[in-house]
Amino acid sequence: MCEETKNCCGSNCCKSLQIGKSAPEFTMEGYFKGEKKKYSLEDNKGKWTLLFFYPLDFTFVCPTELIELSKKVDEFETNNTQVFGISVDSVYSHEAWLKEMGDLNYPLLSDLTKQVSKSYNVLLKEEGISLRGAFIIDPNGVLKCYMVNDLSIGRNVDELIRLIQAFQTGDLCPVGWHKGEKTLGKA
């Protein structure tokens, strides 16, 4: 069980994070193209949301993931999906890192208090950083899917797009299904 792992924060959040239930709400300061402002899940109602947790700015695997997401942000937007990158770094760290790396096409949010990482059960408490978690949330704020990777392996952005497109059909989709292919009918 989650409570028995070293990754659990010890709160009830581990029990409440469930597919088909409301995703944990959040409001965080973010950095996007030179501007700092607040972002919340509530403000994103009516759109799909991809929350993309990563360990830290100025690391090795993270830029590969974040740049790939940025390259494909048009595909997410075409599918009515807002992407948010999230780490436990400050917005000032995000700003400094992006000056080095180059702007991204989606906001980076600051979970400086680590509360959002806890509520999504990706916080490595002892290390004080987040695992590589990806959370797909529907326009009504319902959690549809999540994947959590160890720190050493980056995620497949094309698979995240495929999953969002499959969920958006409202149908049963077979293994390997891609947009435009036949579904199995209504779920």
Steps between C-alpha positions, in 0.01 A plus 500: 500500500607858441524583871764233545738634236781742567349731236175561686467837667299346784177694438164379373579624148632158402156352565309773318685504166276279287425462132145615430494736800571872522866588463653692790450875457799731495598862465868566431714781378641433155742641249415528131686705238629765738187528711429373852137435592270260687359189330232266634323186394166676555594766243558223247146350519364429154843392371700183539806537720837327499695547823861405437702474824878492475770489772694827465615776268864482386505120474577255219189302398248779571600726208456213253142451618407866532642593160317209333174612666565854377559379143166319505290755690302574180380139500383537860328830419330343194361247746371772739771417754698738721846377602658601830853405605538480879801474728585599856721782370408868536374708208836682521682171444268428204576845360878455534491150351290608203738789431764231455284241324259720302129569550248218505153515344320429828528624860733357763333502840673529836404249769737658750288384797492145355126478583392429142767231460371344822138512388591331169715247688822569309704660777813319611483635854857423603650653184253790490436459125229357278507182298427521126120496509259568214131554582221532242195685629176544303313832452289430811805457723481119509825303507506268197854363507833531674848359450789538741857420400818463699730800477736347242258445208325764290141464381359449152320818391339331197339245732354778713347661189363160390341442840333841505362442149371156602327636811343773291323247278284384791525156340679176577840513328707190425870464574713728283200703383579830327278794404302428186498123552187302577399473864315210660186698574364685800644439841 
